[in-house]
Amino acid sequence: MNRKGFTLVEIMIVVAIIALLAAIAIPNLMRARLNANESAAQSTLKTVATASESFRAAQTNPLYPATAAAMTGATPAYCDAGIFAAGGRQGYVFTYTQLGTVAGQQYVASAQPVTFQVTGIRTFSINETGVLRASDAAAAAVTAGPATTAAYEALTPVQ
């Protein structure tokens, strides 16, 4: 008797091997995606800082923009309006806030994960100094960004 094909045991072994490989690979892929989101958030904040400096340099009275809309609504725009879209971008939501007692002299731009520990672990912020800082705070502490210069300076600088 000549049989062709695979036995049930052989098929079960192949399925078990594929499941084992998937169990090893999927967490690594998720970590890679999270790292990519965080890198994109850092890069986007540096772009916002550059756009803010360009906006300031173009003004007769050098002041930083009062809102993100001032940068994105200019002709030509200093940065893409999609950065500050409500749903976020690449796993992060970006905010721009003017700080300080003298309007137009200080700002802070922040990036918060859309879903903490899924799209990102750290919150990032940058201000007029150009120093990118991060917070590894728990999900409850992730807010719309530092509200004062002291809160910004309390964050850890990103190397």
KEMILO-326761 format. One record per residue: residue in one letter; x, y, z of N, C-alpha, C, CB in turn. Coordinates in steps of 0.2 Angstrom, whole numbers, plus 5000, padded with zeros to 4 digits. Glycine has a CB too. Example, Ala and Ser with C-alpha at 12.3 -4.5 7.8 and 13.67 -1.06 7.14 Angstrom:
<nodes>
 vexvo   nX   nY   nZ  caX  caY  caZ   cX   cY   cZ  cbX  cbY  cbZ
     a 5066 4972 5039 5062 4978 5039 5066 4984 5039 5057 4978 5045
     s 5064 4989 5035 5068 4995 5036 5064 5000 5039 5070 4997 5029
</nodes>
This chain:
<nodes>
 vexvo   nX   nY   nZ  caX  caY  caZ   cX   cY   cZ  cbX  cbY  cbZ
     m 5004 4994 5000 5000 5000 5000 5004 5006 5000 4995 5000 5006
     n 5003 5011 4995 5007 5017 4994 5003 5023 4997 5010 5017 4987
     r 5005 5026 5002 5001 5032 5005 5005 5038 5003 5000 5031 5012
     k 5002 5043 5001 5005 5050 5000 5002 5055 5004 5004 5052 4992
     g 5006 5060 5007 5003 5065 5011 5006 5064 5018 4996 5064 5012
     f 5004 5069 5022 5007 5069 5029 5002 5066 5034 5008 5077 5031
     t 5005 5064 5039 5001 5061 5045 4999 5067 5049 5005 5056 5049
     l 4994 5066 5053 4991 5071 5058 4997 5073 5063 4985 5068 5062
     v 5001 5068 5065 5006 5070 5070 5011 5075 5066 5010 5064 5072
     e 5013 5073 5060 5018 5078 5057 5015 5085 5056 5019 5075 5050
     i 5008 5085 5054 5005 5092 5053 5005 5096 5060 4998 5091 5051
     m 5004 5092 5066 5003 5095 5072 5010 5098 5074 5001 5090 5077
     i 5016 5094 5073 5022 5096 5074 5024 5103 5070 5027 5091 5073
     v 5022 5103 5064 5024 5109 5060 5020 5115 5063 5022 5108 5053
     v 5013 5114 5065 5009 5119 5068 5012 5122 5074 5002 5117 5069
     a 5015 5117 5078 5018 5119 5085 5024 5123 5084 5019 5113 5089
     i 5028 5121 5079 5034 5125 5077 5033 5132 5075 5038 5121 5072
     i 5028 5133 5071 5026 5139 5068 5023 5144 5074 5020 5139 5063
     a 5019 5141 5078 5016 5144 5084 5022 5147 5089 5011 5140 5088
     l 5027 5142 5090 5033 5144 5094 5037 5150 5091 5037 5138 5095
     l 5038 5150 5084 5041 5155 5081 5037 5162 5081 5043 5153 5074
     a 5031 5161 5081 5026 5167 5081 5027 5170 5088 5019 5166 5079
     a 5027 5166 5093 5027 5168 5100 5033 5172 5102 5026 5162 5105
     i 5039 5170 5098 5045 5173 5099 5045 5180 5095 5051 5169 5097
     a 5043 5180 5089 5043 5186 5085 5039 5191 5086 5042 5184 5078
     i 5032 5190 5088 5027 5195 5089 5029 5201 5094 5021 5192 5091
     p 5032 5199 5100 5034 5204 5105 5039 5208 5103 5036 5201 5112
     n 5044 5205 5099 5049 5209 5096 5047 5214 5091 5055 5205 5093
     l 5042 5212 5087 5039 5217 5082 5035 5222 5086 5034 5213 5077
     m 5032 5221 5091 5028 5226 5095 5033 5231 5098 5024 5223 5100
     r 5039 5229 5100 5044 5233 5103 5047 5237 5098 5049 5229 5107
     a 5048 5235 5092 5051 5238 5087 5046 5244 5084 5053 5234 5080
     r 5040 5243 5084 5035 5248 5083 5035 5253 5088 5028 5244 5082
     l 5035 5251 5094 5035 5256 5100 5041 5261 5099 5034 5253 5106
     n 5047 5258 5098 5053 5262 5097 5052 5266 5091 5059 5257 5096
     a 5050 5264 5086 5049 5268 5080 5044 5274 5081 5046 5264 5074
     n 5039 5273 5085 5034 5278 5087 5038 5284 5091 5028 5276 5091
     e 5042 5281 5096 5045 5286 5100 5051 5290 5096 5049 5282 5106
     s 5054 5287 5092 5059 5290 5088 5056 5296 5083 5063 5286 5083
     a 5050 5294 5080 5046 5299 5076 5044 5304 5080 5040 5295 5073
     a 5041 5303 5086 5039 5309 5091 5045 5313 5092 5036 5306 5097
     q 5051 5311 5094 5056 5315 5095 5058 5319 5089 5063 5311 5097
     s 5058 5316 5083 5060 5320 5077 5055 5325 5076 5060 5315 5071
     t 5048 5324 5077 5043 5329 5076 5044 5335 5080 5036 5325 5076
     l 5045 5333 5087 5046 5339 5091 5052 5343 5089 5047 5336 5098
     k 5057 5340 5087 5063 5344 5084 5061 5349 5078 5069 5340 5082
     t 5057 5346 5074 5054 5350 5068 5050 5355 5071 5050 5345 5064
     v 5046 5354 5076 5042 5360 5079 5046 5365 5082 5037 5357 5084
     a 5051 5363 5085 5056 5368 5088 5059 5372 5082 5061 5365 5092
     t 5061 5369 5077 5064 5373 5071 5059 5377 5068 5067 5368 5066
     a 5053 5375 5068 5048 5379 5065 5046 5385 5069 5041 5375 5064
     s 5046 5384 5076 5045 5390 5080 5051 5395 5080 5045 5387 5088
     e 5057 5393 5079 5063 5397 5078 5062 5401 5072 5069 5394 5079
     s 5060 5398 5066 5059 5401 5060 5054 5406 5060 5058 5396 5055
     f 5048 5405 5064 5043 5409 5065 5045 5415 5068 5037 5406 5068
     r 5049 5414 5074 5051 5420 5078 5056 5424 5074 5055 5417 5084
     a 5060 5421 5070 5065 5425 5066 5062 5429 5061 5070 5421 5063
     a 5056 5427 5058 5053 5431 5053 5048 5437 5055 5048 5426 5049
     q 5048 5437 5062 5043 5443 5065 5047 5449 5065 5040 5440 5071
     t 5044 5455 5064 5047 5461 5065 5049 5462 5073 5042 5467 5063
     n 5044 5460 5077 5045 5460 5084 5046 5452 5086 5039 5463 5088
     p 5052 5450 5087 5054 5443 5087 5050 5439 5093 5061 5441 5088
     l 5045 5436 5092 5041 5432 5097 5039 5425 5094 5034 5436 5099
     y 5039 5421 5099 5037 5414 5097 5029 5414 5095 5038 5409 5102
     p 5027 5409 5091 5020 5409 5090 5015 5408 5096 5018 5404 5085
     a 5010 5411 5096 5005 5411 5102 5002 5404 5102 5000 5416 5102
     t 5001 5401 5096 4997 5394 5096 5001 5390 5090 4990 5395 5094
     a 4999 5384 5090 5001 5380 5084 4998 5382 5078 5000 5372 5086
     a 4992 5385 5078 4989 5387 5072 4992 5393 5069 4981 5389 5074
     a 4996 5397 5073 4999 5402 5070 5005 5400 5065 5002 5407 5075
     m 5008 5394 5067 5014 5391 5063 5011 5388 5057 5018 5386 5067
     t 5005 5384 5058 5003 5380 5053 4998 5384 5048 4999 5374 5056
     g 4996 5389 5050 4991 5393 5046 4995 5399 5042 4986 5396 5050
     a 5001 5400 5043 5005 5405 5040 5006 5403 5032 5012 5406 5043
     t 5007 5408 5028 5008 5406 5021 5015 5408 5019 5003 5410 5016
     p 5020 5404 5018 5019 5397 5018 5019 5394 5025 5025 5393 5014
     a 5017 5389 5027 5017 5386 5033 5024 5384 5036 5012 5380 5034
     y 5025 5385 5042 5031 5384 5045 5032 5376 5047 5032 5388 5052
     c 5026 5373 5048 5026 5366 5049 5019 5363 5047 5028 5364 5057
     d 5019 5357 5046 5013 5353 5044 5007 5353 5049 5014 5346 5042
     a 5001 5355 5047 4996 5355 5052 4994 5349 5054 4990 5359 5048
     g 4995 5343 5051 4994 5337 5053 4997 5335 5059 4996 5332 5048
     i 5003 5338 5061 5006 5337 5067 5002 5338 5073 5012 5341 5068
     f 4998 5343 5073 4993 5344 5079 4986 5342 5078 4993 5352 5080
     a 4985 5337 5074 4978 5334 5072 4976 5331 5079 4978 5329 5067
     a 4969 5331 5080 4966 5328 5086 4968 5321 5087 4959 5329 5085
     g 4968 5317 5082 4969 5310 5083 4976 5308 5084 4966 5306 5077
     g 4981 5312 5083 4988 5311 5084 4991 5309 5078 4988 5305 5090
     r 4997 5307 5079 5002 5305 5073 5007 5300 5075 5005 5312 5070
     q 5007 5295 5072 5012 5290 5073 5012 5288 5081 5019 5292 5071
     g 5006 5287 5083 5005 5285 5090 5006 5290 5096 5010 5279 5092
     y 5007 5296 5094 5008 5302 5099 5003 5308 5097 5015 5304 5099
     v 5001 5311 5102 4997 5317 5101 5002 5323 5103 4991 5317 5106
     f 5002 5328 5099 5007 5334 5100 5003 5340 5102 5011 5335 5093
     t 5006 5344 5107 5003 5350 5109 5008 5355 5109 5000 5349 5116
     y 5006 5362 5108 5010 5367 5108 5007 5372 5113 5011 5371 5101
     t 5011 5375 5118 5009 5379 5123 5014 5385 5124 5007 5376 5130
     q 5011 5391 5124 5015 5397 5125 5016 5398 5133 5013 5404 5122
     l 5022 5399 5136 5023 5399 5143 5026 5406 5144 5028 5394 5145
     g 5027 5407 5151 5030 5413 5153 5026 5419 5155 5035 5415 5148
     t 5028 5424 5159 5025 5429 5161 5025 5435 5155 5028 5432 5167
     v 5029 5434 5151 5030 5439 5145 5028 5435 5139 5037 5442 5144
     a 5022 5436 5136 5019 5433 5130 5024 5433 5124 5013 5435 5128
     g 5025 5427 5121 5029 5426 5115 5037 5425 5117 5029 5432 5111
     q 5039 5424 5123 5046 5423 5125 5048 5416 5126 5048 5428 5131
     q 5043 5412 5128 5044 5405 5130 5038 5401 5127 5045 5404 5137
     y 5040 5395 5126 5035 5390 5124 5037 5383 5126 5033 5390 5116
     v 5032 5378 5125 5034 5371 5126 5030 5367 5121 5033 5369 5134
     a 5033 5362 5118 5029 5358 5113 5030 5351 5116 5032 5358 5106
     s 5025 5347 5117 5025 5341 5120 5022 5335 5115 5021 5341 5127
     a 5024 5329 5117 5021 5323 5113 5019 5318 5118 5026 5320 5108
     q 5013 5316 5119 5011 5311 5123 5008 5305 5119 5005 5314 5128
     p 5009 5299 5122 5007 5293 5118 4999 5293 5118 5009 5286 5122
     v 4997 5291 5112 4989 5290 5112 4987 5285 5117 4987 5288 5104
     t 4990 5279 5117 4989 5274 5122 4995 5272 5126 4985 5268 5118
     f 4995 5274 5132 5001 5273 5136 5003 5265 5136 5000 5275 5143
     q 5009 5264 5135 5012 5257 5135 5010 5253 5128 5011 5253 5141
     v 5007 5256 5124 5005 5253 5118 5008 5256 5112 4997 5252 5117
     t 5007 5263 5111 5010 5267 5106 5016 5270 5108 5005 5272 5103
     g 5017 5271 5115 5023 5274 5117 5023 5273 5125 5023 5281 5115
     i 5029 5274 5128 5030 5273 5135 5032 5280 5138 5036 5268 5137
     r 5036 5284 5134 5038 5290 5137 5034 5296 5134 5046 5291 5135
     t 5034 5302 5138 5031 5308 5135 5037 5313 5134 5026 5311 5141
     f 5037 5316 5128 5043 5321 5127 5041 5328 5126 5046 5318 5120
     s 5045 5332 5128 5044 5339 5128 5050 5343 5125 5042 5342 5135
     i 5049 5349 5122 5055 5353 5120 5053 5360 5121 5057 5351 5112
     n 5057 5365 5122 5055 5372 5123 5060 5376 5119 5055 5374 5130
     e 5060 5382 5120 5064 5387 5116 5072 5386 5117 5063 5394 5118
     t 5074 5382 5122 5081 5381 5122 5083 5375 5117 5083 5378 5129
     g 5079 5371 5115 5080 5366 5110 5082 5360 5113 5085 5368 5105
     v 5082 5359 5120 5084 5353 5123 5077 5348 5124 5086 5354 5130
     l 5078 5343 5121 5073 5338 5121 5073 5334 5128 5073 5333 5115
     r 5067 5334 5131 5067 5330 5138 5061 5325 5138 5066 5336 5143
     a 5062 5320 5142 5057 5315 5142 5055 5313 5149 5060 5308 5139
     s 5049 5310 5150 5046 5308 5156 5044 5301 5156 5040 5313 5158
     d 5046 5297 5160 5044 5290 5160 5039 5289 5165 5050 5285 5162
     a 5034 5294 5166 5029 5294 5171 5024 5288 5169 5026 5300 5172
     a 5020 5286 5175 5015 5282 5174 5009 5285 5170 5012 5279 5180
     a 5005 5281 5167 4999 5283 5163 4995 5289 5166 4995 5277 5161
     a 4994 5288 5172 4990 5294 5176 4994 5300 5176 4988 5291 5183
     a 5000 5300 5175 5004 5307 5176 5005 5310 5169 5011 5305 5179
     v 5004 5306 5164 5005 5309 5157 4999 5314 5155 5005 5303 5151
     t 5001 5320 5155 4996 5326 5154 4998 5329 5147 4997 5330 5160
     a 4995 5335 5147 4996 5339 5140 5003 5342 5140 4991 5344 5140
     g 5007 5340 5144 5014 5343 5144 5015 5348 5150 5015 5347 5138
     p 5021 5350 5151 5023 5354 5157 5020 5361 5157 5031 5354 5158
     a 5017 5363 5162 5013 5369 5162 5018 5375 5164 5008 5369 5167
     t 5024 5374 5166 5029 5379 5168 5036 5377 5166 5028 5380 5176
     t 5040 5382 5166 5047 5381 5164 5050 5376 5169 5051 5387 5164
     a 5048 5377 5176 5051 5372 5181 5049 5365 5180 5049 5374 5188
     a 5043 5364 5178 5040 5357 5176 5044 5354 5170 5033 5357 5175
     y 5046 5358 5165 5049 5356 5159 5056 5354 5162 5050 5362 5154
     e 5060 5358 5166 5066 5357 5168 5067 5351 5172 5069 5363 5171
     a 5062 5349 5175 5062 5343 5180 5062 5336 5176 5055 5343 5184
     l 5060 5337 5169 5061 5331 5165 5068 5329 5163 5057 5332 5158
     t 5069 5323 5161 5076 5320 5160 5078 5322 5153 5076 5313 5161
     p 5083 5325 5152 5086 5327 5145 5087 5320 5141 5092 5331 5145
     v 5085 5320 5135 5086 5314 5130 5093 5315 5127 5080 5314 5125
     q 5097 5310 5128 5104 5310 5125 5104 5309 5117 5108 5304 5128
</nodes>
